[in-house]
Amino acid sequence: MDIFRAEMTFAGGLEMIRAFGMASRDLLARVWPHREKLADDLELCMIEGLSNVFFHAHNRDTKKGIRFEIIGQPKKLIVRIYDSGAGFSFDRSKIELPDFQSENGRGLYIISQLMDSVSYHSGHKSNYLEMVKKL
């Protein structure tokens, strides 16, 4: 049973990603005011996940819509971020912190460290990154 479910689709660049990251944090802070770390972690994971879609899956195309959903359940939080890109091979066990001089590659590492479960699902018309945090 869901406590809440929020879904949004937006087009735009980095300014919109930051805004939706902050909005996700604010949503959790209102639903679960005693879970401030969870809200902070969600904001960071949302910004990293949405940024990956914008930069990698959608090749910085501000006209392509980015869709996400956040589902609050009694014992877990589920976040899905959808993309219409080509998809990629994902193996959580192979995610490592990149070299400190690298400009890219930290997003999935950060997400995998903050969430209990992370998976990527490729589909015919879209793909999604699913992040789960146990409560």
N, CA, C and O atoms as a GROMACS GRO file, in nm:
protein
  540
    1MET      N    1   0.084  -0.119   0.000
    1MET     CA    2   0.000   0.000   0.000
    1MET      C    3   0.088   0.125   0.000
    1MET      O    4   0.182   0.136   0.079
    2ASP      N    5   0.058   0.217  -0.088
    2ASP     CA    6   0.135   0.340  -0.099
    2ASP      C    7   0.085   0.444   0.001
    2ASP      O    8  -0.036   0.462   0.018
    3ILE      N    9   0.179   0.511   0.067
    3ILE     CA   10   0.146   0.625   0.150
    3ILE      C   11   0.128   0.747   0.061
    3ILE      O   12   0.037   0.828   0.081
    4PHE      N   13   0.214   0.758  -0.037
    4PHE     CA   14   0.202   0.863  -0.138
    4PHE      C   15   0.269   0.819  -0.266
    4PHE      O   16   0.352   0.728  -0.266
    5ARG      N   17   0.232   0.885  -0.375
    5ARG     CA   18   0.292   0.861  -0.506
    5ARG      C   19   0.293   0.995  -0.578
    5ARG      O   20   0.190   1.062  -0.590
    6ALA      N   21   0.410   1.033  -0.626
    6ALA     CA   22   0.424   1.157  -0.702
    6ALA      C   23   0.491   1.124  -0.834
    6ALA      O   24   0.589   1.051  -0.838
    7GLU      N   25   0.438   1.178  -0.941
    7GLU     CA   26   0.496   1.155  -1.073
    7GLU      C   27   0.502   1.288  -1.147
    7GLU      O   28   0.410   1.370  -1.139
    8MET      N   29   0.612   1.308  -1.220
    8MET     CA   30   0.630   1.433  -1.290
    8MET      C   31   0.707   1.407  -1.419
    8MET      O   32   0.794   1.321  -1.424
    9THR      N   33   0.673   1.483  -1.522
    9THR     CA   34   0.749   1.485  -1.646
    9THR      C   35   0.782   1.630  -1.676
    9THR      O   36   0.696   1.718  -1.666
   10PHE      N   37   0.905   1.655  -1.712
   10PHE     CA   38   0.944   1.792  -1.743
   10PHE      C   39   1.047   1.792  -1.855
   10PHE      O   40   1.118   1.693  -1.877
   11ALA      N   41   1.054   1.902  -1.925
   11ALA     CA   42   1.157   1.923  -2.027
   11ALA      C   43   1.243   2.038  -1.977
   11ALA      O   44   1.192   2.130  -1.913
   12GLY      N   45   1.367   2.033  -2.006
   12GLY     CA   46   1.453   2.141  -1.962
   12GLY      C   47   1.590   2.093  -1.927
   12GLY      O   48   1.622   1.975  -1.940
   13GLY      N   49   1.670   2.185  -1.882
   13GLY     CA   50   1.809   2.154  -1.853
   13GLY      C   51   1.839   2.148  -1.705
   13GLY      O   52   1.755   2.108  -1.624
   14LEU      N   53   1.959   2.187  -1.671
   14LEU     CA   54   2.010   2.171  -1.536
   14LEU      C   55   1.932   2.250  -1.431
   14LEU      O   56   1.918   2.204  -1.317
   15GLU      N   57   1.881   2.366  -1.468
   15GLU     CA   58   1.805   2.444  -1.371
   15GLU      C   59   1.678   2.371  -1.326
   15GLU      O   60   1.637   2.380  -1.211
   16MET      N   61   1.616   2.300  -1.418
   16MET     CA   62   1.496   2.221  -1.384
   16MET      C   63   1.533   2.099  -1.300
   16MET      O   64   1.459   2.062  -1.209
   17ILE      N   65   1.646   2.038  -1.330
   17ILE     CA   66   1.690   1.922  -1.253
   17ILE      C   67   1.712   1.961  -1.108
   17ILE      O   68   1.667   1.890  -1.018
   18ARG      N   69   1.779   2.069  -1.086
   18ARG     CA   70   1.803   2.118  -0.948
   18ARG      C   71   1.670   2.147  -0.879
   18ARG      O   72   1.651   2.111  -0.763
   19ALA      N   73   1.579   2.211  -0.948
   19ALA     CA   74   1.449   2.245  -0.890
   19ALA      C   75   1.372   2.120  -0.849
   19ALA      O   76   1.311   2.116  -0.742
   20PHE      N   77   1.373   2.017  -0.934
   20PHE     CA   78   1.299   1.895  -0.901
   20PHE      C   79   1.370   1.814  -0.793
   20PHE      O   80   1.306   1.742  -0.717
   21GLY      N   81   1.502   1.824  -0.786
   21GLY     CA   82   1.574   1.761  -0.676
   21GLY      C   83   1.533   1.822  -0.543
   21GLY      O   84   1.508   1.751  -0.446
   22MET      N   85   1.528   1.955  -0.539
   22MET     CA   86   1.488   2.026  -0.418
   22MET      C   87   1.342   1.997  -0.384
   22MET      O   88   1.307   1.980  -0.267
   23ALA      N   89   1.256   1.993  -0.485
   23ALA     CA   90   1.114   1.964  -0.461
   23ALA      C   91   1.095   1.824  -0.404
   23ALA      O   92   1.009   1.802  -0.319
   24SER      N   93   1.175   1.729  -0.451
   24SER     CA   94   1.168   1.592  -0.399
   24SER      C   95   1.206   1.590  -0.252
   24SER      O   96   1.143   1.522  -0.171
   25ARG      N   97   1.310   1.663  -0.219
   25ARG     CA   98   1.353   1.672  -0.080
   25ARG      C   99   1.243   1.732   0.006
   25ARG      O  100   1.212   1.682   0.114
   26ASP      N  101   1.184   1.841  -0.043
   26ASP     CA  102   1.077   1.908   0.032
   26ASP      C  103   0.956   1.816   0.052
   26ASP      O  104   0.895   1.818   0.159
   27LEU      N  105   0.922   1.737  -0.049
   27LEU     CA  106   0.811   1.643  -0.038
   27LEU      C  107   0.837   1.546   0.077
   27LEU      O  108   0.751   1.525   0.163
   28LEU      N  109   0.955   1.486   0.079
   28LEU     CA  110   0.986   1.389   0.184
   28LEU      C  111   0.991   1.456   0.321
   28LEU      O  112   0.947   1.398   0.420
   29ALA      N  113   1.044   1.577   0.327
   29ALA     CA  114   1.051   1.648   0.455
   29ALA      C  115   0.911   1.675   0.511
   29ALA      O  116   0.893   1.680   0.632
   30ARG      N  117   0.814   1.691   0.424
   30ARG     CA  118   0.676   1.714   0.470
   30ARG      C  119   0.607   1.584   0.509
   30ARG      O  120   0.532   1.580   0.607
   31VAL      N  121   0.632   1.478   0.434
   31VAL     CA  122   0.568   1.350   0.462
   31VAL      C  123   0.630   1.285   0.586
   31VAL      O  124   0.560   1.234   0.673
   32TRP      N  125   0.764   1.286   0.591
   32TRP     CA  126   0.836   1.225   0.702
   32TRP      C  127   0.931   1.329   0.763
   32TRP      O  128   1.052   1.323   0.738
   33PRO      N  129   0.880   1.423   0.841
   33PRO     CA  130   0.965   1.531   0.893
   33PRO      C  131   1.079   1.482   0.984
   33PRO      O  132   1.178   1.553   1.003
   34HIS      N  133   1.067   1.366   1.039
   34HIS     CA  134   1.170   1.312   1.128
   34HIS      C  135   1.281   1.237   1.052
   34HIS      O  136   1.371   1.183   1.115
   35ARG      N  137   1.275   1.234   0.919
   35ARG     CA  138   1.375   1.163   0.838
   35ARG      C  139   1.451   1.262   0.749
   35ARG      O  140   1.447   1.254   0.626
   36GLU      N  141   1.520   1.354   0.814
   36GLU     CA  142   1.590   1.458   0.740
   36GLU      C  143   1.703   1.401   0.652
   36GLU      O  144   1.722   1.447   0.540
   37LYS      N  145   1.777   1.302   0.702
   37LYS     CA  146   1.884   1.243   0.622
   37LYS      C  147   1.828   1.177   0.497
   37LYS      O  148   1.888   1.187   0.389
   38LEU      N  149   1.714   1.108   0.509
   38LEU     CA  150   1.651   1.047   0.393
   38LEU      C  151   1.616   1.154   0.289
   38LEU      O  152   1.639   1.134   0.170
   39ALA      N  153   1.562   1.266   0.333
   39ALA     CA  154   1.526   1.374   0.241
   39ALA      C  155   1.652   1.430   0.173
   39ALA      O  156   1.650   1.457   0.053
   40ASP      N  157   1.759   1.448   0.249
   40ASP     CA  158   1.884   1.498   0.191
   40ASP      C  159   1.940   1.399   0.088
   40ASP      O  160   1.982   1.438  -0.021
   41ASP      N  161   1.940   1.270   0.126
   41ASP     CA  162   1.990   1.167   0.035
   41ASP      C  163   1.907   1.161  -0.093
   41ASP      O  164   1.962   1.145  -0.202
   42LEU      N  165   1.775   1.173  -0.079
   42LEU     CA  166   1.689   1.170  -0.197
   42LEU      C  167   1.720   1.286  -0.290
   42LEU      O  168   1.729   1.267  -0.411
   43GLU      N  169   1.737   1.404  -0.236
   43GLU     CA  170   1.766   1.520  -0.320
   43GLU      C  171   1.893   1.496  -0.402
   43GLU      O  172   1.895   1.521  -0.522
   44LEU      N  173   1.998   1.449  -0.337
   44LEU     CA  174   2.124   1.424  -0.407
   44LEU      C  175   2.108   1.315  -0.514
   44LEU      O  176   2.158   1.330  -0.625
   45CYS      N  177   2.039   1.206  -0.479
   45CYS     CA  178   2.020   1.097  -0.575
   45CYS      C  179   1.932   1.140  -0.692
   45CYS      O  180   1.956   1.099  -0.806
   46MET      N  181   1.833   1.222  -0.666
   46MET     CA  182   1.748   1.272  -0.775
   46MET      C  183   1.830   1.359  -0.870
   46MET      O  184   1.821   1.344  -0.992
   47ILE      N  185   1.910   1.449  -0.816
   47ILE     CA  186   1.990   1.537  -0.900
   47ILE      C  187   2.089   1.455  -0.983
   47ILE      O  188   2.106   1.482  -1.102
   48GLU      N  189   2.153   1.356  -0.922
   48GLU     CA  190   2.248   1.273  -0.995
   48GLU      C  191   2.177   1.190  -1.104
   48GLU      O  192   2.224   1.182  -1.217
   49GLY      N  193   2.065   1.127  -1.068
   49GLY     CA  194   1.992   1.044  -1.164
   49GLY      C  195   1.933   1.124  -1.279
   49GLY      O  196   1.944   1.084  -1.395
   50LEU      N  197   1.872   1.237  -1.248
   50LEU     CA  198   1.814   1.322  -1.353
   50LEU      C  199   1.924   1.381  -1.442
   50LEU      O  200   1.906   1.393  -1.563
   51SER      N  201   2.036   1.416  -1.383
   51SER     CA  202   2.149   1.468  -1.460
   51SER      C  203   2.202   1.362  -1.556
   51SER      O  204   2.236   1.394  -1.670
   52ASN      N  205   2.209   1.238  -1.511
   52ASN     CA  206   2.254   1.130  -1.600
   52ASN      C  207   2.164   1.115  -1.721
   52ASN      O  208   2.211   1.094  -1.832
   53VAL      N  209   2.033   1.128  -1.699
   53VAL     CA  210   1.940   1.120  -1.811
   53VAL      C  211   1.966   1.237  -1.907
   53VAL      O  212   1.979   1.216  -2.028
   54PHE      N  213   1.974   1.356  -1.854
   54PHE     CA  214   1.994   1.475  -1.937
   54PHE      C  215   2.124   1.467  -2.018
   54PHE      O  216   2.123   1.488  -2.139
   55PHE      N  217   2.235   1.436  -1.951
   55PHE     CA  218   2.366   1.436  -2.018
   55PHE      C  219   2.390   1.314  -2.106
   55PHE      O  220   2.442   1.325  -2.216
   56HIS      N  221   2.353   1.196  -2.056
   56HIS     CA  222   2.392   1.073  -2.125
   56HIS      C  223   2.280   1.014  -2.212
   56HIS      O  224   2.302   0.989  -2.330
   57ALA      N  225   2.164   0.992  -2.155
   57ALA     CA  226   2.057   0.928  -2.232
   57ALA      C  227   1.996   1.023  -2.335
   57ALA      O  228   1.964   0.982  -2.446
   58HIS      N  229   1.982   1.151  -2.298
   58HIS     CA  230   1.916   1.246  -2.387
   58HIS      C  231   2.014   1.342  -2.454
   58HIS      O  232   1.972   1.433  -2.524
   59ASN      N  233   2.143   1.322  -2.433
   59ASN     CA  234   2.247   1.402  -2.499
   59ASN      C  235   2.222   1.553  -2.492
   59ASN      O  236   2.238   1.624  -2.591
   60ARG      N  237   2.184   1.600  -2.374
   60ARG     CA  238   2.162   1.743  -2.346
   60ARG      C  239   2.047   1.805  -2.425
   60ARG      O  240   2.041   1.927  -2.440
   61ASP      N  241   1.958   1.724  -2.476
   61ASP     CA  242   1.843   1.774  -2.552
   61ASP      C  243   1.737   1.823  -2.454
   61ASP      O  244   1.671   1.743  -2.388
   62THR      N  245   1.722   1.955  -2.445
   62THR     CA  246   1.629   2.014  -2.349
   62THR      C  247   1.483   1.994  -2.389
   62THR      O  248   1.393   2.022  -2.310
   63LYS      N  249   1.458   1.946  -2.510
   63LYS     CA  250   1.321   1.923  -2.554
   63LYS      C  251   1.270   1.784  -2.516
   63LYS      O  252   1.149   1.761  -2.515
   64LYS      N  253   1.360   1.693  -2.484
   64LYS     CA  254   1.318   1.558  -2.443
   64LYS      C  255   1.270   1.561  -2.300
   64LYS      O  256   1.336   1.615  -2.211
   65GLY      N  257   1.155   1.503  -2.278
   65GLY     CA  258   1.098   1.500  -2.144
   65GLY      C  259   1.170   1.399  -2.055
   65GLY      O  260   1.208   1.291  -2.100
   66ILE      N  261   1.186   1.436  -1.930
   66ILE     CA  262   1.240   1.346  -1.828
   66ILE      C  263   1.126   1.318  -1.730
   66ILE      O  264   1.064   1.409  -1.677
   67ARG      N  265   1.101   1.190  -1.708
   67ARG     CA  266   0.991   1.151  -1.619
   67ARG      C  267   1.049   1.079  -1.498
   67ARG      O  268   1.145   1.002  -1.508
   68PHE      N  269   0.988   1.106  -1.383
   68PHE     CA  270   1.026   1.035  -1.263
   68PHE      C  271   0.903   1.013  -1.176
   68PHE      O  272   0.803   1.083  -1.188
   69GLU      N  273   0.914   0.915  -1.089
   69GLU     CA  274   0.809   0.893  -0.990
   69GLU      C  275   0.874   0.858  -0.858
   69GLU      O  276   0.980   0.795  -0.852
   70ILE      N  277   0.808   0.901  -0.753
   70ILE     CA  278   0.852   0.874  -0.617
   70ILE      C  279   0.735   0.809  -0.546
   70ILE      O  280   0.625   0.864  -0.543
   71ILE      N  281   0.760   0.693  -0.488
   71ILE     CA  282   0.655   0.617  -0.422
   71ILE      C  283   0.696   0.593  -0.277
   71ILE      O  284   0.799   0.531  -0.250
   72GLY      N  285   0.616   0.642  -0.186
   72GLY     CA  286   0.642   0.620  -0.045
   72GLY      C  287   0.553   0.507   0.005
   72GLY      O  288   0.431   0.513  -0.007
   73GLN      N  289   0.615   0.406   0.060
   73GLN     CA  290   0.543   0.293   0.117
   73GLN      C  291   0.579   0.283   0.264
   73GLN      O  292   0.677   0.345   0.308
   74PRO      N  293   0.503   0.206   0.342
   74PRO     CA  294   0.532   0.201   0.487
   74PRO      C  295   0.676   0.162   0.522
   74PRO      O  296   0.729   0.209   0.622
   75LYS      N  297   0.738   0.076   0.443
   75LYS     CA  298   0.872   0.028   0.479
   75LYS      C  299   0.980   0.060   0.377
   75LYS      O  300   1.095   0.018   0.393
   76LYS      N  301   0.944   0.134   0.271
   76LYS     CA  302   1.046   0.169   0.174
   76LYS      C  303   1.003   0.287   0.088
   76LYS      O  304   0.885   0.319   0.074
   77LEU      N  305   1.105   0.350   0.030
   77LEU     CA  306   1.087   0.458  -0.066
   77LEU      C  307   1.139   0.407  -0.199
   77LEU      O  308   1.250   0.354  -0.207
   78ILE      N  309   1.059   0.423  -0.304
   78ILE     CA  310   1.097   0.377  -0.438
   78ILE      C  311   1.099   0.498  -0.530
   78ILE      O  312   1.005   0.577  -0.533
   79VAL      N  313   1.208   0.512  -0.604
   79VAL     CA  314   1.221   0.621  -0.700
   79VAL      C  315   1.256   0.560  -0.835
   79VAL      O  316   1.346   0.476  -0.845
   80ARG      N  317   1.185   0.601  -0.938
   80ARG     CA  318   1.215   0.556  -1.074
   80ARG      C  319   1.235   0.680  -1.161
   80ARG      O  320   1.152   0.772  -1.162
   81ILE      N  321   1.346   0.680  -1.233
   81ILE     CA  322   1.376   0.789  -1.326
   81ILE      C  323   1.383   0.727  -1.465
   81ILE      O  324   1.464   0.638  -1.490
   82TYR      N  325   1.298   0.776  -1.554
   82TYR     CA  326   1.282   0.717  -1.688
   82TYR      C  327   1.362   0.795  -1.791
   82TYR      O  328   1.382   0.916  -1.778
   83ASP      N  329   1.407   0.724  -1.895
   83ASP     CA  330   1.474   0.790  -2.006
   83ASP      C  331   1.434   0.722  -2.136
   83ASP      O  332   1.385   0.609  -2.137
   84SER      N  333   1.456   0.793  -2.247
   84SER     CA  334   1.424   0.738  -2.379
   84SER      C  335   1.551   0.716  -2.461
   84SER      O  336   1.547   0.714  -2.584
   85GLY      N  337   1.663   0.700  -2.391
   85GLY     CA  338   1.790   0.678  -2.459
   85GLY      C  339   1.810   0.533  -2.498
   85GLY      O  340   1.717   0.452  -2.491
   86ALA      N  341   1.930   0.501  -2.540
   86ALA     CA  342   1.964   0.367  -2.586
   86ALA      C  343   1.976   0.267  -2.472
   86ALA      O  344   1.976   0.146  -2.495
   87GLY      N  345   1.988   0.315  -2.349
   87GLY     CA  346   2.007   0.227  -2.235
   87GLY      C  347   2.154   0.190  -2.220
   87GLY      O  348   2.236   0.224  -2.304
   88PHE      N  349   2.184   0.120  -2.112
   88PHE     CA  350   2.322   0.078  -2.089
   88PHE      C  351   2.323  -0.045  -2.000
   88PHE      O  352   2.223  -0.077  -1.934
   89SER      N  353   2.433  -0.112  -1.998
   89SER     CA  354   2.450  -0.230  -1.915
   89SER      C  355   2.484  -0.185  -1.773
   89SER      O  356   2.578  -0.108  -1.753
   90PHE      N  357   2.409  -0.232  -1.677
   90PHE     CA  358   2.426  -0.187  -1.539
   90PHE      C  359   2.454  -0.306  -1.448
   90PHE      O  360   2.378  -0.403  -1.445
   91ASP      N  361   2.564  -0.298  -1.375
   91ASP     CA  362   2.598  -0.400  -1.277
   91ASP      C  363   2.646  -0.325  -1.153
   91ASP      O  364   2.757  -0.273  -1.150
   92ARG      N  365   2.562  -0.321  -1.051
   92ARG     CA  366   2.593  -0.245  -0.930
   92ARG      C  367   2.726  -0.288  -0.869
   92ARG      O  368   2.799  -0.206  -0.814
   93SER      N  369   2.757  -0.416  -0.877
   93SER     CA  370   2.880  -0.466  -0.814
   93SER      C  371   3.005  -0.411  -0.882
   93SER      O  372   3.114  -0.418  -0.824
   94LYS      N  373   2.992  -0.358  -1.002
   94LYS     CA  374   3.109  -0.305  -1.074
   94LYS      C  375   3.122  -0.153  -1.065
   94LYS      O  376   3.211  -0.095  -1.126
   95ILE      N  377   3.035  -0.090  -0.990
   95ILE     CA  378   3.041   0.056  -0.977
   95ILE      C  379   3.151   0.090  -0.876
   95ILE      O  380   3.150   0.044  -0.762
   96GLU      N  381   3.243   0.172  -0.921
   96GLU     CA  382   3.354   0.215  -0.837
   96GLU      C  383   3.366   0.366  -0.843
   96GLU      O  384   3.323   0.430  -0.939
   97LEU      N  385   3.427   0.422  -0.740
   97LEU     CA  386   3.454   0.564  -0.740
   97LEU      C  387   3.560   0.593  -0.845
   97LEU      O  388   3.667   0.532  -0.842
   98PRO      N  389   3.533   0.684  -0.938
   98PRO     CA  390   3.632   0.712  -1.042
   98PRO      C  391   3.753   0.786  -0.984
   98PRO      O  392   3.750   0.836  -0.872
   99ASP      N  393   3.857   0.790  -1.062
   99ASP     CA  394   3.978   0.863  -1.027
   99ASP      C  395   3.941   1.007  -0.991
   99ASP      O  396   3.851   1.065  -1.051
  100PHE      N  397   4.010   1.064  -0.894
  100PHE     CA  398   3.975   1.198  -0.846
  100PHE      C  399   3.989   1.305  -0.954
  100PHE      O  400   3.929   1.412  -0.941
  101GLN      N  401   4.064   1.280  -1.057
  101GLN     CA  402   4.081   1.376  -1.166
  101GLN      C  403   3.971   1.365  -1.271
  101GLN      O  404   3.957   1.454  -1.356
  102SER      N  405   3.893   1.259  -1.266
  102SER     CA  406   3.787   1.240  -1.364
  102SER      C  407   3.674   1.340  -1.340
  102SER      O  408   3.636   1.367  -1.226
  103GLU      N  409   3.621   1.393  -1.449
  103GLU     CA  410   3.511   1.489  -1.438
  103GLU      C  411   3.375   1.420  -1.435
  103GLU      O  412   3.275   1.484  -1.401
  104ASN      N  413   3.370   1.293  -1.469
  104ASN     CA  414   3.242   1.220  -1.476
  104ASN      C  415   3.250   1.090  -1.397
  104ASN      O  416   3.357   1.047  -1.354
  105GLY      N  417   3.133   1.030  -1.378
  105GLY     CA  418   3.129   0.895  -1.323
  105GLY      C  419   3.097   0.882  -1.176
  105GLY      O  420   3.096   0.771  -1.123
  106ARG      N  421   3.070   0.992  -1.110
  106ARG     CA  422   3.042   0.984  -0.967
  106ARG      C  423   2.894   0.962  -0.935
  106ARG      O  424   2.861   0.915  -0.826
  107GLY      N  425   2.806   0.994  -1.028
  107GLY     CA  426   2.662   0.988  -1.001
  107GLY      C  427   2.614   0.851  -0.959
  107GLY      O  428   2.552   0.838  -0.853
  108LEU      N  429   2.641   0.749  -1.037
  108LEU     CA  430   2.596   0.615  -1.002
  108LEU      C  431   2.666   0.564  -0.876
  108LEU      O  432   2.607   0.487  -0.800
  109TYR      N  433   2.790   0.605  -0.855
  109TYR     CA  434   2.860   0.565  -0.732
  109TYR      C  435   2.789   0.625  -0.610
  109TYR      O  436   2.764   0.555  -0.512
  110ILE      N  437   2.758   0.753  -0.616
  110ILE     CA  438   2.689   0.820  -0.505
  110ILE      C  439   2.554   0.753  -0.480
  110ILE      O  440   2.520   0.723  -0.366
  111ILE      N  441   2.478   0.732  -0.586
  111ILE     CA  442   2.347   0.668  -0.572
  111ILE      C  443   2.360   0.530  -0.509
  111ILE      O  444   2.284   0.496  -0.419
  112SER      N  445   2.456   0.452  -0.555
  112SER     CA  446   2.471   0.315  -0.502
  112SER      C  447   2.514   0.316  -0.356
  112SER      O  448   2.485   0.221  -0.283
  113GLN      N  449   2.581   0.421  -0.311
  113GLN     CA  450   2.622   0.430  -0.171
  113GLN      C  451   2.508   0.475  -0.080
  113GLN      O  452   2.502   0.435   0.036
  114LEU      N  453   2.418   0.556  -0.132
  114LEU     CA  454   2.310   0.611  -0.050
  114LEU      C  455   2.183   0.527  -0.049
  114LEU      O  456   2.105   0.533   0.046
  115MET      N  457   2.161   0.448  -0.153
  115MET     CA  458   2.039   0.368  -0.163
  115MET      C  459   2.067   0.222  -0.129
  115MET      O  460   2.180   0.174  -0.144
  116ASP      N  461   1.964   0.153  -0.082
  116ASP     CA  462   1.979   0.012  -0.047
  116ASP      C  463   1.978  -0.077  -0.170
  116ASP      O  464   2.044  -0.182  -0.172
  117SER      N  465   1.906  -0.038  -0.271
  117SER     CA  466   1.896  -0.116  -0.394
  117SER      C  467   1.893  -0.021  -0.512
  117SER      O  468   1.822   0.080  -0.510
  118VAL      N  469   1.971  -0.054  -0.615
  118VAL     CA  470   1.974   0.026  -0.737
  118VAL      C  471   1.975  -0.071  -0.854
  118VAL      O  472   2.054  -0.165  -0.858
  119SER      N  473   1.885  -0.048  -0.951
  119SER     CA  474   1.881  -0.133  -1.069
  119SER      C  475   1.842  -0.048  -1.190
  119SER      O  476   1.782   0.059  -1.176
  120TYR      N  477   1.878  -0.098  -1.307
  120TYR     CA  478   1.844  -0.029  -1.431
  120TYR      C  479   1.772  -0.127  -1.521
  120TYR      O  480   1.818  -0.239  -1.543
  121HIS      N  481   1.658  -0.084  -1.573
  121HIS     CA  482   1.572  -0.171  -1.654
  121HIS      C  483   1.559  -0.112  -1.794
  121HIS      O  484   1.513   0.000  -1.810
  122SER      N  485   1.600  -0.189  -1.894
  122SER     CA  486   1.588  -0.145  -2.033
  122SER      C  487   1.460  -0.200  -2.093
  122SER      O  488   1.427  -0.318  -2.075
  123GLY      N  489   1.388  -0.114  -2.163
  123GLY     CA  490   1.264  -0.155  -2.226
  123GLY      C  491   1.264  -0.121  -2.374
  123GLY      O  492   1.361  -0.067  -2.427
  124HIS      N  493   1.154  -0.153  -2.438
  124HIS     CA  494   1.142  -0.129  -2.583
  124HIS      C  495   1.136   0.021  -2.614
  124HIS      O  496   1.205   0.068  -2.704
  125LYS      N  497   1.054   0.097  -2.540
  125LYS     CA  498   1.038   0.239  -2.568
  125LYS      C  499   1.104   0.329  -2.464
  125LYS      O  500   1.132   0.446  -2.491
  126SER      N  501   1.128   0.275  -2.346
  126SER     CA  502   1.194   0.356  -2.243
  126SER      C  503   1.267   0.265  -2.145
  126SER      O  504   1.249   0.143  -2.143
  127ASN      N  505   1.347   0.327  -2.065
  127ASN     CA  506   1.426   0.259  -1.963
  127ASN      C  507   1.403   0.332  -1.832
  127ASN      O  508   1.352   0.444  -1.830
  128TYR      N  509   1.442   0.268  -1.721
  128TYR     CA  510   1.435   0.341  -1.596
  128TYR      C  511   1.538   0.290  -1.496
  128TYR      O  512   1.572   0.172  -1.490
  129LEU      N  513   1.585   0.386  -1.418
  129LEU     CA  514   1.672   0.360  -1.305
  129LEU      C  515   1.582   0.352  -1.184
  129LEU      O  516   1.504   0.445  -1.158
  130GLU      N  517   1.591   0.243  -1.109
  130GLU     CA  518   1.509   0.229  -0.989
  130GLU      C  519   1.599   0.231  -0.866
  130GLU      O  520   1.697   0.156  -0.857
  131MET      N  521   1.565   0.317  -0.773
  131MET     CA  522   1.638   0.332  -0.648
  131MET      C  523   1.543   0.302  -0.534
  131MET      O  524   1.431   0.354  -0.531
  132VAL      N  525   1.586   0.220  -0.440
  132VAL     CA  526   1.501   0.182  -0.328
  132VAL      C  527   1.578   0.207  -0.199
  132VAL      O  528   1.695   0.170  -0.186
  133LYS      N  529   1.510   0.270  -0.104
  133LYS     CA  530   1.567   0.293   0.028
  133LYS      C  531   1.471   0.234   0.131
  133LYS      O  532   1.354   0.271   0.136
  134LYS      N  533   1.522   0.143   0.212
  134LYS     CA  534   1.441   0.083   0.319
  134LYS      C  535   1.426   0.184   0.431
  134LYS      O  536   1.518   0.258   0.463
  135LEU      N  537   1.308   0.185   0.489
  135LEU     CA  538   1.281   0.280   0.598
  135LEU      C  539   1.287   0.211   0.734
  135LEU      O  540   1.267   0.275   0.837
   0.00000   0.00000   0.00000
